[in-house]
Amino acid sequence: MTLSLRKLFAPALLAAALVPVAMTAQAHPHDGNGQDREQMRERMQEQRQEVYQRAEIDEEKQQALNEANSEFFEEMKALHDEHQARIDEILTDEEHQALREAMRDVRQEHRGERGRHHGEQGDETAATTDEAQAEQ
């Protein structure tokens, strides 16, 4: 009996624990401004420093790792910029906007599907259910 109660209440406890995290995420949306990115970089640096300390990595190796990470991110940014320039050569502004909107729509549909697989209803399912109830 105890095991079934644990199984019953575990999702509710997890949801209650995640509410503050969700509220924080909504309170600080990524709006693309530099301040948000700078705060994110600072948090990442703090986490990286904590990992180094827990792993007992000495200062010399920490510096080498930080340099390697910095080079990696610089190269990734350059590659991203090059890729973006190629995309801009291929697509018109209208096509680029249409592609972004289509990607957003597909992403939202997939999120809805994942929710349904976990016992939740997506917007489309909820609308269909409401229509079926109205017909009865």
ABEGO torsion letter per residue (X at the ends): XAAAAAAAAAAAAAAAAAAAAAAAAAABBBAGBAAAAAAAAAAAAAAAAAAAAAAGBBAAAAAAAAAAAAAAAAAAAAAAAAAAAAAAAABBAAAAAAAAAAAAAAAAAAAAAAAAAAGBBBAAAAAAAAAAAAAX
